[in-house]
């Protein structure tokens, strides 16, 4: 097997990743919170700290990237719980993504399902292989986007093709409150998140370039999206990519949660219809830990009369993953489903009637888990409850 050169583990000028490999204290805090570690049969080799140690051996030419180890590397949801508890502040998700890029450059990755996603996205601009012309099918008869506006709605692939309610409701609320918005329809390409997370950086860069061209052509000043993966990528990866390629990026990116919270704080929307329900809120990894949006969803829920919020044992920074991120849903669906079921069981334990969240990936995972568990717990989006209270 080929040795892994240090240059690959420090790809894109990220020399600090090599330093990170040397600072691991091997304390094991990451091991206790990792959602995928329990699926390794109890073997230490599946823990985050063991992966860091093995990466150091690869960097130093003392080990080979075996197929079994590469497979373990891709069993990560990029939930960031390991980074949250790291005692030496290692940017572990950056480490995993850099390592995956290295494996892809060595033609040892990604996993076959991830390659299939790329093939589909190359033809259809989305990893589901849905027709480009149908990217607008989520739109409802009353939706009337402007030809040009400062605010652009970025639908995202999952919300546009698989889980449209969050997107539909968000646009409906914007329209009700007289907020002008534009929408690019079929010109919008996948944000690139599935490919960045699975090490396919070169292809992700092509998608990012296409969307940067679109934003520049439309002259938008702010982008809003209902998807945690899209908003994380647009907020964090796009500015870095633009800077690295000498391109401007003067666009503010927000998740719909930030828009709703802002409209409520400004008094522009006032939920008045009581909703007498006990709910529990799931913090999506890419909305919470990645973007720090913990207060906004709760502010929205607190503004709804009659609603009672009960927290799960693991919430805010310690929220548990739904299992859908990092390519795990497509690459390891059985594992992803089990992780989602564990989280739903924690929600059921609160005694809440409704499980609410603000990410289409999480909502899709929980819908499947609730069916598998035969649970009567309802599943709603925060924005859905907000709109109901505004009626």
Residue, then its C-alpha position, 0 to 999 in steps of 0.5 A: x500500500x502507498x505511504x501517505x505523504x505529510x503534504x496530503x494530511x496538510x492539504x490546502x495549506x492546513x499545516x496546523x492539522x499536522x500540529x493537531x496530530x501531535x497534540x492529542x492527549x489521548x484522554x478518551x473524552x472523544x470516545x465517550x461521545x462519538x455516535x459511531x464508535x459503539x458500532x465498532x464492536x468495542x474495538x479501540x481502533x474505532x475511537x476518534x483518538x485511535x484514528x488520530x494516532x493512526x493518522x500520525x503513524x501514516x504521516x510519519x510513514x510508520x503505517x499503511x492506510x489499509x482498506x479496513x482503516x479507510x472504511x473506519x475513517x469514513x464512518x464519521x457523521x462530522x457531528x463535531x461532538x469529539x471537537x466539542x469535548x477535546x481537551x486540547x482543542x484539536x479541530x477534529x472535524x477538519x482532521x477527518x476531512x483532510x484525511x478523507x481528502x488524502x485518501x481520495x487523492x491516493x485513490x483509496x476513497x471515497x466509499x462506493x456510495x459516495x462515488x455514486x453521489x458524485x456521478x449523479x451530481x455531475x449530471x443533475x447538479x444534485x446527489x439524488x439524480x433528480x431532474x434539474x427542471x424539477x428543482x422548483x417542484x417544492x414551490x406552491x401556487x402562492x409563492x412569488x419570488x422577485x426577479x431580483x432582491x437583496x435576499x436569495x432563498x437557497x433551497x438546497x438539494x434535500x429540502x428541494x427534492x426530499x423534505x420540502x415543508x421547511x423550505x415551503x413554510x420559510x418562503x411562505x413566512x417571508x412572503x406573508x411578512x412582505x420580505x422580498x426574496x429571489x430564487x434561482x431555481x434550476x440555476x442553483x447547484x448543490x452547495x457541495x457539502x456532501x462532497x466536501x465531507x467525503x473528501x471529494x474536494x476537487x468536485x466540490x470546488x466546481x460546484x462552489x465555483x458555479x454557485x459563486x458565479x450565480x451569487x455574483x450574477x444575481x447581486x444578492x447581499x444575503x442568502x437564507x436556507x433551511x438546511x443545516x448542511x447548506x448553511x454551514x457550508x455557505x457560511x464557512x467553506x465558501x468564504x475560505x474557498x473564495x479567499x483561496x481563489x482570489x474571489x470576493x464573497x460579500x454575502x451574508x449567509x443565514x439559516x432560516x432560524x436566524x430570520x425568524x428570530x430576527x423578525x420576532x425580536x423586531x416585532x414584525x411577526x407576533x405568534x398569537x394563536x395558542x398551540x397547547x403542546x409539549x414539545x422537545x427540540x433536537x439541536x441539529x449538529x450543523x445548526x448547533x455546534x457548527x453555527x452556534x444557533x442554540x438560542x434562536x430556535x428556542x426563542x421562536x418556540x418560547x414566542x408561541x403561546x401555549x407551547x411547553x418546551x422540555x429538553x432532552x438529556x443531551x441538548x444544546x452543545x451536547x446534543x446527540x447526532x441524527x446519524x445523517x451527516x458526513x456521508x454516513x446516511x448514504x455509506x452506512x445506512x444501517x448505522x445511521x438508522x440506529x443512531x437516529x432511533x437512539x435519539x428518538x428514544x431519548x426524545x420519547x423519554x421526555x414525555x413530549x408529544x412532538x419532536x421538533x427540529x430545524x434541519x431537513x436531514x434530521x427530519x428525514x432521519x427521525x421520520x424513518x426512526x419513528x416509523x421503525x419504532x412504531x411511535x405515535x410521537x409527532x414530528x414537526x418543524x419549528x417553522x411549521x409551528x410558528x406559521x400555525x401560530x401566526x394564522 
